Amino acid sequence: MRKLFAWLTLASVLVLCGSFFAWPALALDDSLQRVLKSGVLRVATAADNPPKEFHIVRDGKDEIVGFDIDIAKRIAEHLGVRLNITDMQFKGIVPAIRNHEFDMAVAGFNPTEARKKIVAFSNSYHVLPFVVLVRKDKADQLTSISSLYGKDIGVQTGSTQEKILDEYVPNCRKVALGKLPEVIMEVIEGTIDAALVGWLTAQNYMYSYPELTIANITIVVPEDKTGQAIVFPKGSNALVDKVNDILADMKAKGEITQLLEKNIALAREAGQN
């Protein structure tokens, strides 16, 4: 009996020791060191949403630019690494981040509770309300939330706007499309009645298409659903903390506002839509 007890005690000690020594390895967060060591910050985006992220041609070469892209560039500069941007479908970004295919993503993301369960977020670096974008000849017909009931309202698939539409305008006919320009063209061509977009996006498209306007409809959405944040794989605490420090420094120096104004002008100059 004493031998059995001794063996059980020894086994328990070994298990505890094994757990003790294994725990640091399981808890290790090398997200920041991995980026610094590789010398590359791998960033995903969906470059179809000027002035936040879009394509232009410079000296005959295609380039991804925009407000969010400039923020990513500043982060890479602060870290002393090279920026590697990959353009992809918006709806595929969160799954890719979840699978650690990228270090982070910038594409006008809102840190919703559903997303927080599978990915991590930085602090919000910008806040934008949602608006209903319509053709001017339909503006008189769409003046309240109830006036959207039964109407075809476009959104980008997988976007926060889609979730907002589902929650706040449940009686409309949702038209979800993969790329935002597709949604806007449907509005312009009159095949759908309106689109739910961010205020900044609406400003850009109204500049490019004078026939568009913002409907006189107020959609009251909590600030935590309108804040823009950077997306990271779960467990990237060290990288998230460093990026938050960089964003706070940029805000304090007024860089966020400067970059936003710069890219609004760039998108208009380039005729992006």
Backbone as CSV, one residue per row, in Angstrom:
resi,resn,N_x,N_y,N_z,CA_x,CA_y,CA_z,C_x,C_y,C_z
1,MET,0.837,-1.205,0.000,0.000,0.000,0.000,0.868,1.249,0.000
2,ARG,1.978,1.187,0.838,2.870,2.333,0.893,3.562,2.555,-0.455
3,LYS,3.939,1.439,-1.152,4.583,1.550,-2.456,3.640,2.174,-3.481
4,LEU,2.368,1.760,-3.425,1.368,2.310,-4.335,1.206,3.799,-4.102
5,PHE,1.149,4.194,-2.827,0.999,5.611,-2.481,2.212,6.415,-2.972
6,ALA,3.404,5.820,-2.806,4.630,6.503,-3.233,4.635,6.724,-4.747
7,TRP,4.220,5.672,-5.497,4.161,5.796,-6.947,3.140,6.849,-7.385
8,LEU,2.000,6.885,-6.725,0.966,7.873,-7.047,1.465,9.286,-6.756
9,THR,2.161,9.429,-5.622,2.697,10.738,-5.259,3.729,11.198,-6.281
10,LEU,4.625,10.279,-6.672,5.650,10.607,-7.668,5.011,10.992,-8.999
11,ALA,3.990,10.243,-9.386,3.303,10.535,-10.658,2.667,11.917,-10.623
12,SER,2.066,12.268,-9.484,1.426,13.578,-9.348,2.443,14.695,-9.464
13,VAL,3.602,14.496,-8.821,4.660,15.509,-8.870,5.151,15.697,-10.302
14,LEU,5.332,14.561,-11.023,5.801,14.641,-12.402,4.808,15.375,-13.292
15,VAL,3.510,15.088,-13.071,2.476,15.766,-13.852,2.489,17.261,-13.587
16,LEU,2.597,17.629,-12.300,2.615,19.045,-11.933,3.836,19.742,-12.502
17,CYS,5.002,19.066,-12.424,6.229,19.646,-12.963,6.129,19.816,-14.476
18,GLY,5.559,18.796,-15.102,5.400,18.873,-16.546,4.504,20.023,-16.943
19,SER,3.424,20.208,-16.205,2.500,21.310,-16.486,3.187,22.646,-16.258
20,PHE,4.004,22.705,-15.190,4.675,23.959,-14.849,5.624,24.392,-15.955
21,PHE,6.432,23.392,-16.447,7.408,23.730,-17.464,6.770,23.939,-18.829
22,ALA,5.612,23.318,-19.062,4.939,23.474,-20.366,4.177,24.777,-20.447
23,TRP,3.756,25.302,-19.303,2.884,26.492,-19.315,3.499,27.707,-19.987
24,PRO,4.756,28.048,-19.690,5.331,29.214,-20.363,5.336,29.083,-21.870
25,ALA,5.577,27.875,-22.386,5.593,27.688,-23.835,4.214,27.927,-24.429
26,LEU,3.182,27.441,-23.714,1.821,27.637,-24.197,1.418,29.098,-24.142
27,ALA,1.919,29.815,-23.122,1.510,31.197,-22.906,2.362,32.189,-23.694
28,LEU,3.444,31.702,-24.343,4.372,32.583,-25.031,3.669,33.365,-26.149
29,ASP,3.857,34.683,-26.143,3.311,35.540,-27.193,4.492,36.170,-27.922
30,ASP,4.801,35.660,-29.096,5.935,36.182,-29.856,5.487,37.011,-31.050
31,SER,4.237,37.518,-31.007,3.676,38.233,-32.153,4.523,39.436,-32.570
32,LEU,4.984,40.214,-31.608,5.806,41.386,-31.933,7.198,40.966,-32.364
33,GLN,7.819,40.064,-31.607,9.175,39.625,-31.937,9.235,38.937,-33.293
34,ARG,8.182,38.206,-33.644,8.149,37.514,-34.931,8.178,38.513,-36.082
35,VAL,7.422,39.609,-35.940,7.410,40.646,-36.974,8.777,41.324,-37.053
36,LEU,9.329,41.666,-35.901,10.630,42.338,-35.876,11.726,41.445,-36.453
37,LYS,11.674,40.169,-36.127,12.690,39.231,-36.608,12.579,39.005,-38.110
38,SER,11.352,38.909,-38.610,11.149,38.667,-40.046,11.438,39.914,-40.873
39,GLY,11.275,41.081,-40.246,11.501,42.335,-40.957,10.356,42.725,-41.864
40,VAL,9.215,42.025,-41.730,8.058,42.279,-42.597,6.780,42.298,-41.773
41,LEU,5.926,43.296,-42.017,4.595,43.355,-41.413,3.598,42.956,-42.482
42,ARG,2.997,41.779,-42.330,2.059,41.242,-43.328,0.653,41.762,-43.023
43,VAL,0.105,42.534,-43.954,-1.181,43.200,-43.720,-2.183,42.855,-44.819
44,ALA,-3.382,42.502,-44.429,-4.467,42.227,-45.375,-5.390,43.442,-45.459
45,THR,-5.972,43.657,-46.638,-6.945,44.732,-46.813,-7.903,44.350,-47.930
46,ALA,-8.937,45.164,-48.103,-9.861,45.019,-49.231,-9.882,46.381,-49.913
47,ALA,-9.065,46.535,-50.943,-8.795,47.847,-51.522,-9.849,48.293,-52.519
48,ASP,-11.088,48.369,-52.036,-12.188,48.814,-52.895,-13.036,49.860,-52.185
49,ASN,-12.429,50.579,-51.234,-13.201,51.481,-50.392,-12.473,52.812,-50.192
50,PRO,-12.359,53.630,-51.264,-11.689,54.914,-51.129,-12.494,55.860,-50.228
51,PRO,-11.855,56.722,-49.469,-10.410,56.977,-49.431,-9.655,56.123,-48.403
52,LYS,-10.311,55.089,-47.868,-9.645,54.284,-46.831,-8.638,53.302,-47.416
53,GLU,-8.991,52.630,-48.511,-8.058,51.741,-49.207,-8.535,51.582,-50.640
54,PHE,-7.629,51.861,-51.599,-8.009,51.794,-53.010,-6.759,51.715,-53.878
55,HIS,-6.983,51.445,-55.161,-5.880,51.315,-56.119,-5.712,52.601,-56.922
56,ILE,-4.463,52.956,-57.199,-4.155,54.004,-58.179,-2.992,53.504,-59.024
57,VAL,-2.781,54.153,-60.161,-1.643,53.811,-61.018,-0.665,54.972,-60.985
58,ARG,0.554,54.690,-60.538,1.615,55.699,-60.495,2.776,55.224,-61.351
59,ASP,3.166,56.070,-62.295,4.278,55.734,-63.186,4.078,54.367,-63.838
60,GLY,2.828,54.100,-64.214,2.503,52.856,-64.891,2.425,51.640,-63.995
61,LYS,2.515,51.857,-62.680,2.499,50.737,-61.742,1.306,50.836,-60.801
62,ASP,0.582,49.713,-60.655,-0.563,49.678,-59.748,-0.073,49.755,-58.299
63,GLU,-0.776,50.572,-57.499,-0.376,50.750,-56.104,-1.612,50.812,-55.212
64,ILE,-1.549,50.182,-54.051,-2.634,50.264,-53.072,-2.330,51.405,-52.119
65,VAL,-3.265,52.339,-52.019,-3.080,53.525,-51.179,-4.327,53.725,-50.322
66,GLY,-4.315,54.782,-49.507,-5.494,55.121,-48.730,-5.189,55.456,-47.282
67,PHE,-6.198,55.930,-46.596,-6.107,56.323,-45.183,-5.607,55.173,-44.311
68,ASP,-6.267,54.021,-44.410,-5.859,52.865,-43.615,-4.471,52.374,-44.005
69,ILE,-4.166,52.450,-45.288,-2.861,51.986,-45.775,-1.752,52.869,-45.216
70,ASP,-1.990,54.174,-45.177,-0.992,55.090,-44.610,-0.775,54.824,-43.119
71,ILE,-1.839,54.477,-42.426,-1.704,54.128,-41.006,-0.840,52.872,-40.867
72,ALA,-1.080,51.888,-41.721,-0.264,50.671,-41.704,1.200,50.991,-42.018
73,LYS,1.416,51.919,-42.949,2.786,52.326,-43.286,3.481,52.960,-42.092
74,ARG,2.759,53.815,-41.368,3.341,54.468,-40.185,3.706,53.431,-39.130
75,ILE,2.835,52.442,-38.965,3.106,51.385,-37.982,4.364,50.624,-38.370
76,ALA,4.484,50.268,-39.656,5.664,49.548,-40.131,6.925,50.397,-39.932
77,GLU,6.823,51.698,-40.199,7.963,52.595,-40.012,8.398,52.638,-38.556
78,HIS,7.423,52.746,-37.645,7.735,52.769,-36.211,8.405,51.465,-35.779
79,LEU,7.979,50.353,-36.375,8.551,49.053,-36.017,9.885,48.813,-36.722
80,GLY,10.168,49.609,-37.749,11.404,49.432,-38.500,11.388,48.227,-39.412
81,VAL,10.201,47.906,-39.954,10.067,46.750,-40.839,9.429,47.163,-42.159
82,ARG,9.466,46.253,-43.122,8.860,46.500,-44.430,7.390,46.127,-44.401
83,LEU,6.568,46.892,-45.113,5.128,46.628,-45.172,4.803,45.780,-46.397
84,ASN,4.054,44.710,-46.178,3.610,43.840,-47.275,2.084,43.804,-47.256
85,ILE,1.458,44.461,-48.245,-0.001,44.568,-48.311,-0.573,43.542,-49.285
86,THR,-1.608,42.841,-48.862,-2.315,41.898,-49.735,-3.771,42.329,-49.873
87,ASP,-4.222,42.484,-51.114,-5.612,42.863,-51.398,-6.442,41.594,-51.560
88,MET,-7.590,41.546,-50.895,-8.444,40.364,-50.972,-9.895,40.749,-50.721
89,GLN,-10.800,39.794,-50.873,-12.216,40.040,-50.595,-12.406,40.352,-49.114
90,PHE,-13.220,41.345,-48.812,-13.439,41.762,-47.433,-13.892,40.592,-46.556
91,LYS,-14.815,39.785,-47.085,-15.379,38.712,-46.273,-14.360,37.628,-45.921
92,GLY,-13.231,37.602,-46.640,-12.220,36.595,-46.374,-11.142,37.037,-45.401
93,ILE,-11.162,38.313,-45.007,-10.076,38.844,-44.180,-10.076,38.256,-42.773
94,VAL,-11.207,38.285,-42.092,-11.257,37.771,-40.714,-10.855,36.296,-40.655
95,PRO,-11.368,35.431,-41.540,-10.905,34.037,-41.522,-9.395,33.912,-41.735
96,ALA,-8.837,34.752,-42.616,-7.393,34.701,-42.875,-6.598,35.137,-41.648
97,ILE,-7.073,36.177,-40.973,-6.415,36.632,-39.744,-6.519,35.561,-38.669
98,ARG,-7.675,34.964,-38.575,-7.885,33.910,-37.574,-6.920,32.746,-37.785
99,ASN,-6.578,32.482,-39.048,-5.658,31.397,-39.380,-4.194,31.839,-39.376
100,HIS,-3.932,33.057,-38.886,-2.570,33.590,-38.781,-1.869,33.713,-40.132
101,GLU,-2.642,33.975,-41.184,-2.037,34.171,-42.497,-1.432,35.563,-42.620
102,PHE,-1.876,36.485,-41.750,-1.366,37.846,-41.731,-1.124,38.274,-40.286
103,ASP,-0.289,39.305,-40.129,-0.033,39.846,-38.791,-1.163,40.769,-38.351
104,MET,-1.787,41.465,-39.307,-2.906,42.345,-38.987,-3.659,42.691,-40.266
105,ALA,-4.793,43.360,-40.097,-5.607,43.767,-41.248,-6.163,45.161,-41.031
106,VAL,-6.198,45.953,-42.116,-6.812,47.283,-42.086,-7.811,47.368,-43.229
107,ALA,-9.080,47.562,-42.891,-10.109,47.657,-43.934,-11.381,48.262,-43.355
108,GLY,-11.229,49.262,-42.506,-12.404,49.905,-41.915,-13.189,48.986,-41.011
109,PHE,-12.514,48.137,-40.252,-13.199,47.173,-39.398,-13.751,47.801,-38.121
110,ASN,-14.940,47.358,-37.755,-15.534,47.722,-36.469,-15.384,46.527,-35.526
111,PRO,-14.962,46.761,-34.287,-14.745,45.655,-33.337,-16.044,45.153,-32.718
112,THR,-16.834,44.448,-33.498,-18.108,43.923,-32.996,-17.864,42.779,-32.017
113,GLU,-18.853,42.495,-31.204,-18.723,41.420,-30.206,-18.512,40.068,-30.894
114,ALA,-19.179,39.856,-32.010,-19.022,38.594,-32.735,-17.593,38.428,-33.238
115,ARG,-17.016,39.493,-33.766,-15.646,39.428,-34.266,-14.642,39.263,-33.122
116,LYS,-14.917,39.896,-31.987,-13.994,39.815,-30.851,-13.829,38.386,-30.341
117,LYS,-14.792,37.542,-30.642,-14.710,36.155,-30.188,-13.661,35.359,-30.962
118,ILE,-13.314,35.828,-32.162,-12.402,35.040,-33.003,-11.122,35.781,-33.394
119,VAL,-11.112,37.117,-33.267,-9.898,37.881,-33.560,-9.720,38.964,-32.503
120,ALA,-8.551,39.592,-32.502,-8.260,40.679,-31.560,-8.293,42.016,-32.293
121,PHE,-8.443,43.104,-31.538,-8.526,44.444,-32.127,-7.625,45.427,-31.397
122,SER,-7.175,46.419,-32.144,-6.490,47.561,-31.543,-7.530,48.488,-30.941
123,ASN,-7.077,49.543,-30.295,-7.986,50.603,-29.893,-8.519,51.284,-31.157
124,SER,-9.663,51.906,-31.047,-10.241,52.611,-32.196,-9.370,53.805,-32.575
125,TYR,-9.122,53.968,-33.866,-8.327,55.110,-34.331,-9.177,56.138,-35.080
126,HIS,-10.446,55.779,-35.356,-11.315,56.700,-36.084,-12.769,56.267,-35.896
127,VAL,-13.679,57.225,-35.842,-15.094,56.922,-35.658,-15.898,57.560,-36.791
128,LEU,-16.727,56.754,-37.446,-17.542,57.247,-38.546,-18.979,56.746,-38.422
129,PRO,-19.961,57.628,-38.596,-21.358,57.176,-38.564,-21.732,56.484,-39.873
130,PHE,-22.816,55.747,-39.842,-23.351,55.109,-41.040,-24.466,55.974,-41.619
131,VAL,-24.535,56.029,-42.954,-25.553,56.823,-43.624,-26.187,56.018,-44.752
132,VAL,-27.333,56.490,-45.221,-28.035,55.850,-46.340,-27.762,56.670,-47.593
133,LEU,-27.103,56.059,-48.551,-26.748,56.728,-49.799,-27.794,56.398,-50.862
134,VAL,-28.346,57.444,-51.506,-29.414,57.254,-52.492,-29.181,58.145,-53.699
135,ARG,-29.925,57.882,-54.769,-29.948,58.814,-55.890,-30.814,60.007,-55.503
136,LYS,-30.455,61.168,-55.988,-31.182,62.391,-55.622,-32.651,62.320,-55.996
137,ASP,-32.967,61.605,-57.081,-34.366,61.537,-57.504,-35.208,60.622,-56.611
138,LYS,-34.546,59.928,-55.651,-35.282,59.071,-54.720,-35.242,59.609,-53.289
139,ALA,-34.509,60.704,-53.086,-34.304,61.220,-51.736,-35.617,61.605,-51.056
140,ASP,-36.571,62.131,-51.814,-37.847,62.543,-51.226,-38.688,61.355,-50.765
141,GLN,-38.397,60.187,-51.309,-39.168,58.993,-50.944,-38.595,58.283,-49.711
142,LEU,-37.323,58.559,-49.407,-36.642,57.877,-48.308,-36.243,58.898,-47.247
143,THR,-37.087,59.045,-46.251,-36.868,60.089,-45.245,-36.928,59.577,-43.809
144,SER,-37.081,58.274,-43.637,-37.155,57.704,-42.290,-36.790,56.224,-42.355
145,ILE,-36.530,55.637,-41.204,-36.234,54.211,-41.159,-37.389,53.408,-41.751
146,SER,-38.613,53.797,-41.397,-39.776,53.053,-41.884,-39.926,53.148,-43.398
147,SER,-39.412,54.234,-44.000,-39.514,54.377,-45.453,-38.601,53.394,-46.191
148,LEU,-37.671,52.766,-45.450,-36.783,51.773,-46.050,-37.405,50.380,-46.059
149,TYR,-38.482,50.216,-45.309,-39.126,48.907,-45.226,-39.620,48.481,-46.601
150,GLY,-39.278,47.270,-46.979,-39.697,46.741,-48.278,-38.826,47.181,-49.435
151,LYS,-37.854,48.056,-49.179,-36.976,48.552,-50.238,-35.723,47.671,-50.350
152,ASP,-35.086,47.717,-51.521,-33.837,46.978,-51.749,-32.665,47.842,-51.299
153,ILE,-32.001,47.430,-50.237,-30.905,48.206,-49.666,-29.609,47.408,-49.791
154,GLY,-28.602,48.010,-50.403,-27.345,47.321,-50.645,-26.322,47.507,-49.538
155,VAL,-25.527,46.463,-49.303,-24.415,46.499,-48.355,-23.301,45.599,-48.879
156,GLN,-22.101,45.791,-48.338,-20.995,44.902,-48.699,-21.065,43.649,-47.835
157,THR,-20.934,42.508,-48.474,-21.009,41.227,-47.769,-19.977,41.142,-46.646
158,GLY,-20.428,40.743,-45.455,-19.526,40.549,-44.324,-19.138,41.811,-43.601
159,SER,-19.646,42.951,-44.031,-19.279,44.229,-43.413,-20.131,44.514,-42.185
160,THR,-19.676,45.482,-41.392,-20.469,45.924,-40.242,-21.793,46.510,-40.710
161,GLN,-21.765,47.168,-41.875,-22.998,47.738,-42.411,-24.068,46.671,-42.605
162,GLU,-23.642,45.490,-43.015,-24.606,44.402,-43.200,-25.266,44.047,-41.869
163,LYS,-24.462,43.986,-40.812,-25.002,43.657,-39.489,-25.907,44.771,-38.977
164,ILE,-25.517,46.017,-39.237,-26.335,47.161,-38.821,-27.679,47.134,-39.539
165,LEU,-27.646,46.822,-40.832,-28.886,46.746,-41.605,-29.789,45.656,-41.044
166,ASP,-29.213,44.498,-40.741,-30.001,43.396,-40.186,-30.637,43.778,-38.855
167,GLU,-29.910,44.552,-38.050,-30.378,44.882,-36.707,-31.336,46.060,-36.667
168,TYR,-31.056,47.078,-37.504,-31.818,48.323,-37.394,-32.865,48.506,-38.497
169,VAL,-32.726,47.798,-39.612,-33.719,47.907,-40.693,-34.106,46.492,-41.129
170,PRO,-34.691,45.726,-40.234,-34.963,44.306,-40.518,-36.022,44.064,-41.578
171,ASN,-36.836,45.059,-41.886,-37.936,44.846,-42.823,-37.622,45.262,-44.258
172,CYS,-36.350,45.579,-44.530,-35.990,45.900,-45.906,-35.577,44.618,-46.626
173,ARG,-35.314,44.723,-47.922,-34.793,43.585,-48.684,-33.289,43.802,-48.864
174,LYS,-32.504,43.068,-48.131,-31.048,43.250,-48.159,-30.454,42.698,-49.451
175,VAL,-29.573,43.493,-50.067,-28.822,43.067,-51.236,-27.341,43.140,-50.870
176,ALA,-26.741,41.994,-50.565,-25.343,41.942,-50.149,-24.456,41.544,-51.329
177,LEU,-23.465,42.393,-51.624,-22.556,42.141,-52.742,-21.110,42.132,-52.238
178,GLY,-20.239,41.455,-52.980,-18.873,41.244,-52.523,-18.016,42.488,-52.434
179,LYS,-18.190,43.420,-53.367,-17.364,44.631,-53.386,-18.235,45.875,-53.293
180,LEU,-17.732,46.856,-52.556,-18.501,48.078,-52.349,-18.827,48.822,-53.646
181,PRO,-17.890,48.947,-54.594,-18.244,49.622,-55.850,-19.427,48.979,-56.566
182,GLU,-19.579,47.672,-56.425,-20.721,46.987,-57.029,-22.026,47.483,-56.398
183,VAL,-21.991,47.665,-55.081,-23.169,48.167,-54.368,-23.523,49.569,-54.859
184,ILE,-22.503,50.427,-54.960,-22.734,51.816,-55.373,-23.292,51.876,-56.794
185,MET,-22.754,51.057,-57.690,-23.241,51.072,-59.072,-24.690,50.616,-59.159
186,GLU,-25.084,49.700,-58.298,-26.483,49.267,-58.273,-27.396,50.437,-57.887
187,VAL,-26.923,51.268,-56.962,-27.703,52.454,-56.557,-27.797,53.429,-57.725
188,ILE,-26.662,53.688,-58.362,-26.619,54.642,-59.474,-27.520,54.192,-60.628
189,GLU,-27.478,52.904,-60.919,-28.275,52.374,-62.033,-29.747,52.187,-61.671
190,GLY,-30.071,52.353,-60.395,-31.459,52.262,-59.972,-31.973,50.857,-59.779
191,THR,-31.080,49.869,-59.783,-31.515,48.485,-59.587,-31.754,48.164,-58.104
192,ILE,-31.202,48.988,-57.213,-31.564,48.932,-55.791,-31.902,50.347,-55.352
193,ASP,-32.595,50.471,-54.248,-33.096,51.783,-53.823,-32.065,52.626,-53.087
194,ALA,-31.172,51.987,-52.336,-30.210,52.738,-51.534,-29.102,51.804,-51.070
195,ALA,-28.089,52.391,-50.420,-26.999,51.601,-49.856,-26.668,52.138,-48.473
196,LEU,-26.315,51.255,-47.572,-25.863,51.661,-46.242,-24.340,51.641,-46.252
197,VAL,-23.732,52.821,-46.030,-22.270,52.953,-46.092,-21.790,53.862,-44.970
198,GLY,-20.482,53.935,-44.800,-19.911,54.868,-43.849,-19.978,56.287,-44.393
199,TRP,-20.014,57.261,-43.497,-20.131,58.668,-43.901,-18.994,59.081,-44.825
200,LEU,-17.775,58.683,-44.512,-16.621,59.049,-45.317,-16.720,58.471,-46.717
201,THR,-17.140,57.231,-46.812,-17.330,56.583,-48.109,-18.376,57.325,-48.926
202,ALA,-19.454,57.720,-48.262,-20.522,58.451,-48.944,-20.006,59.768,-49.514
203,GLN,-19.177,60.492,-48.743,-18.630,61.762,-49.210,-17.835,61.570,-50.492
204,ASN,-17.049,60.519,-50.522,-16.211,60.249,-51.682,-17.052,59.926,-52.915
205,TYR,-18.061,59.082,-52.749,-18.880,58.698,-53.898,-19.759,59.853,-54.386
206,MET,-20.213,60.692,-53.461,-21.015,61.847,-53.888,-20.171,62.822,-54.700
207,TYR,-18.893,62.916,-54.384,-17.988,63.786,-55.156,-17.827,63.241,-56.576
208,SER,-17.704,61.915,-56.680,-17.499,61.288,-57.987,-18.788,61.198,-58.797
209,TYR,-19.916,61.047,-58.090,-21.218,60.900,-58.753,-22.198,61.921,-58.182
210,PRO,-22.310,63.084,-58.833,-23.182,64.158,-58.328,-24.651,63.766,-58.208
211,GLU,-25.054,62.682,-58.866,-26.455,62.251,-58.783,-26.776,61.569,-57.462
212,LEU,-25.756,61.329,-56.634,-25.957,60.685,-55.345,-26.061,61.704,-54.213
213,THR,-26.765,61.314,-53.152,-26.874,62.162,-51.969,-27.118,61.281,-50.752
214,ILE,-26.976,61.881,-49.568,-27.263,61.166,-48.326,-28.718,61.405,-47.953
215,ALA,-29.456,60.345,-47.766,-30.869,60.465,-47.396,-30.997,61.077,-46.001
216,ASN,-32.090,61.779,-45.784,-32.345,62.413,-44.491,-32.888,61.374,-43.497
217,ILE,-32.045,60.395,-43.208,-32.417,59.299,-42.306,-31.324,59.149,-41.258
218,THR,-31.703,59.183,-40.013,-30.727,59.033,-38.936,-30.793,57.609,-38.387
219,ILE,-29.664,56.917,-38.460,-29.559,55.586,-37.878,-28.666,55.706,-36.648
220,VAL,-29.262,55.658,-35.488,-28.513,55.826,-34.240,-27.837,54.508,-33.871
221,VAL,-26.523,54.506,-33.943,-25.733,53.308,-33.673,-24.734,53.629,-32.568
222,PRO,-24.598,52.771,-31.560,-23.631,53.017,-30.479,-22.217,53.216,-31.018
223,GLU,-21.433,54.048,-30.347,-20.085,54.371,-30.814,-19.194,53.142,-30.943
224,ASP,-19.418,52.134,-30.100,-18.566,50.945,-30.188,-18.797,50.162,-31.472
225,LYS,-19.863,50.525,-32.218,-20.125,49.873,-33.497,-19.680,50.726,-34.682
226,THR,-19.248,51.954,-34.408,-18.825,52.848,-35.481,-17.321,53.106,-35.457
227,GLY,-16.652,52.694,-34.381,-15.211,52.894,-34.287,-14.456,51.983,-35.240
228,GLN,-13.416,52.524,-35.887,-12.575,51.752,-36.794,-11.354,51.242,-36.028
229,ALA,-11.021,49.974,-36.192,-9.893,49.389,-35.471,-9.126,48.434,-36.374
230,ILE,-7.912,48.109,-35.964,-7.059,47.178,-36.705,-7.277,45.775,-36.148
231,VAL,-7.270,44.790,-37.026,-7.557,43.401,-36.652,-6.260,42.595,-36.530
232,PHE,-6.212,41.713,-35.517,-5.045,40.857,-35.282,-5.507,39.436,-34.954
233,PRO,-4.624,38.459,-35.123,-4.957,37.118,-34.640,-5.089,37.126,-33.122
234,LYS,-5.927,36.279,-32.579,-6.057,36.140,-31.138,-4.698,35.795,-30.525
235,GLY,-4.436,36.362,-29.348,-3.187,36.073,-28.652,-2.025,36.956,-29.046
236,SER,-2.261,37.919,-29.958,-1.181,38.819,-30.403,-1.066,40.036,-29.491
237,ASN,-1.088,39.808,-28.195,-1.141,40.917,-27.235,0.042,41.869,-27.343
238,ALA,1.239,41.323,-27.525,2.435,42.164,-27.588,2.376,43.097,-28.796
239,LEU,1.965,42.559,-29.946,1.857,43.381,-31.152,0.724,44.387,-31.018
240,VAL,-0.408,43.974,-30.480,-1.539,44.883,-30.277,-1.149,46.042,-29.364
241,ASP,-0.481,45.731,-28.260,-0.068,46.774,-27.318,0.880,47.780,-27.980
242,LYS,1.809,47.273,-28.777,2.748,48.161,-29.464,2.027,49.038,-30.474
243,VAL,1.104,48.448,-31.231,0.342,49.224,-32.216,-0.517,50.272,-31.513
244,ASN,-1.118,49.926,-30.387,-1.911,50.908,-29.632,-1.054,52.094,-29.206
245,ASP,0.175,51.833,-28.802,1.098,52.920,-28.436,1.381,53.815,-29.639
246,ILE,1.584,53.183,-30.792,1.866,53.940,-32.019,0.657,54.786,-32.418
247,LEU,-0.541,54.199,-32.352,-1.765,54.932,-32.695,-1.985,56.110,-31.757
248,ALA,-1.729,55.904,-30.461,-1.895,56.987,-29.479,-0.939,58.131,-29.784
249,ASP,0.278,57.801,-30.169,1.268,58.820,-30.522,0.845,59.579,-31.778
250,MET,0.306,58.839,-32.759,-0.159,59.472,-33.994,-1.324,60.412,-33.725
251,LYS,-2.240,59.993,-32.863,-3.375,60.848,-32.509,-2.904,62.121,-31.829
252,ALA,-1.980,61.971,-30.882,-1.479,63.119,-30.129,-0.794,64.143,-31.039
253,LYS,-0.168,63.655,-32.099,0.537,64.545,-33.030,-0.359,65.048,-34.150
254,GLY,-1.626,64.604,-34.182,-2.553,65.039,-35.224,-2.355,64.331,-36.548
255,GLU,-1.578,63.251,-36.556,-1.296,62.543,-37.806,-2.529,61.857,-38.383
256,ILE,-3.399,61.339,-37.525,-4.590,60.630,-38.009,-5.437,61.559,-38.880
257,THR,-5.700,62.759,-38.388,-6.493,63.734,-39.146,-5.792,64.131,-40.434
258,GLN,-4.476,64.337,-40.364,-3.710,64.717,-41.551,-3.783,63.649,-42.629
259,LEU,-3.655,62.396,-42.222,-3.702,61.300,-43.191,-5.087,61.158,-43.808
260,LEU,-6.124,61.381,-43.006,-7.486,61.305,-43.525,-7.710,62.381,-44.584
261,GLU,-7.341,63.616,-44.278,-7.527,64.721,-45.223,-6.703,64.507,-46.493
262,LYS,-5.497,64.002,-46.328,-4.622,63.736,-47.475,-5.272,62.748,-48.431
263,ASN,-5.857,61.674,-47.886,-6.400,60.622,-48.742,-7.770,60.945,-49.310
264,ILE,-8.530,61.814,-48.650,-9.767,62.315,-49.256,-9.411,63.068,-50.532
265,ALA,-8.386,63.925,-50.438,-7.952,64.702,-51.594,-7.372,63.792,-52.674
266,LEU,-6.597,62.779,-52.258,-5.971,61.868,-53.223,-7.023,61.080,-53.998
267,ALA,-8.044,60.603,-53.296,-9.094,59.816,-53.947,-9.847,60.675,-54.966
268,ARG,-10.107,61.909,-54.601,-10.822,62.804,-55.519,-9.970,63.158,-56.719
269,GLU,-8.706,63.419,-56.474,-7.789,63.764,-57.555,-7.638,62.602,-58.534
270,ALA,-7.619,61.385,-57.989,-7.461,60.204,-58.836,-8.760,59.752,-59.479
271,GLY,-9.889,60.384,-59.082,-11.181,60.001,-59.634,-11.592,58.618,-59.222
272,GLN,-11.190,58.217,-58.004,-11.510,56.873,-57.519,-12.957,56.812,-57.031
273,ASN,-13.578,55.649,-57.254,-14.943,55.446,-56.793,-15.185,53.971,-56.620
